[in-house]
Amino acid sequence: MLRKKFFYLATVVCGTTLTLALCLPACVKSPVIPAKPPNVLLITMDTTRADHLPLYGYEIGRTPNLDALASDGVLFKEAVSHAPLTLPSHASILTGTYPLFHGVRNNGDYFASDSLNTLAEMMKSAGYDTAAFVGSFVLDSRFGLDQGFDVYEDDMIDGRQKHTMFEFKDILAERVVNRVISWLDGRKGVSDKPFFIWMHLYDPHREYEPPPPFDDRFAAHPYDGEIAYADSQIGRLFDRLKKAGQYEKTMITVTSDHGESMGEHGELTHSVFIYNATTHIPLIMKPPGGKFAGKTVKSMVRHIDIAPTILNITGAMKKADKHLIADIQG
């Protein structure tokens, strides 16, 4: 029943690409699933366009931690978002379905989830502790994406509301990472289950005001400064995992919900147009145990491929979408 609900869109609406992927030759094998289920860390960076990362050829930016992650895993060159808005994009990431199916068309919509099983629900049913830590009110639990999470940290009480165009409160990436690390520390001696963490960082997002020292280093390019700042905080979490001996045992995925127009095509930020500036997003996946380290995939992949691939690699679903798996091994 879980598979039927989760892949309804794939069999009814999704069309040629996924249909062909599900009909791959028998010789295509899934990665070897570890005897003990790996931990899973899903990181979503808000408003991060792929072509502003060094991994995608950008010379001004600095993202050493994402660069290192790509060396340890798989870099997808042509990943696309299904919507230029935060809430609809995350609904697609967490359900593996298009906006026309999950029903979230705009920020502020409610995720009507009765007919869908989220990634968090499926990981929980597979024996995982599940926790989410979000950096902006736009992903507040009232909108429904908390479904399946044991913990959903969305407290913005002391958050900033400095934006002139967007009235969502948000908190700096440092505070989000602090909350994740605190939760991990609190599990010591309490739970021996694997964990599934979704961490959302609102940096970068207009207004572009990176904290020191990134404000000075990127004075002429503050958007890139916010990306560099977010990368530094991601590095803090990676360091925590490495010190605890969990980095190699954790499947890590980093992506963005959408990009940013930055004036292209007459759009200052995002939400209206679906040019590459807002739909071409970064995607890095590091399977546990060093599998496929350093591989680059050039074929197109999508937000809806992320959840079923995580389920497949971790063994949380016996039969899952082979689309990204085939591309990784191809």
RAKA-V809017 format. One line per field, one symbol per residue. ss: DSSP state (a for helix, b for strand, c for the rest). psi: psi as a letter, one per 20 degrees, with the letter a starting at -180 (. if undefined). burial: 1 if it has 9 or more other C-alpha atoms within 8 Angstrom, else 0. A space follows every 50 residues. Layout:
ss->???
psi->???
burial->???
This chain:
ss->caaaaacaaaaacccaaaaaaaccccccccccccccccbbbbbbbcccba aacaaacccccccaaaaaaaaacbbbbbbbcccccaaaaaaaaaacccaa aaccccccccccccccccaaaaaaacccbbbbbccbaaacaaaccccccc bbbccccccbcccccccccbccaaaaaaaaaaaaaaccccccccbbbbbb bccccccccccccaaaaccccaaaaaaaaaaaaaaaaaaaaaaccccccb bbbbbbcccccccaaacccccccccaaaabbbbbbbcaaaccccbbbbbb bbcaaaaaaaaaaaccccccccaaaaaaac
psi->hghgghjghhhghhbgghghhikqqiioqqqppqgppqqpoopppqloqh jjphhkjpihromhhhghghhicppohmqqqiqkqgghghhggiikqqhi giioiqpirponjhjqprggghhgijjqppqqoqjqhhkqhiiijipiph pnokokgkrqmiphhpjpqrqqhghghghggggghiipjgpjqqqopppp pipqqppomqrqjhgghlhimhghhhggggghhhhggghggghjkighjp ppppaqhrbphliqkjpgerigqlrhhihoqqppporqjjpkpjqppiqp rrhiigghgghghijiphorpjghgghgi.
burial->00001110111001100110110000000000000011111111111111 11110101001110101011111111111111111111111111111110 01010010101110011111111100011111111111111011101110 01010100000010000111111001101110000000000001111111 11111001110001100110011111111111111111011100011111 11111111111000001111000100111111111111011111111001 111111111111111110011111111100
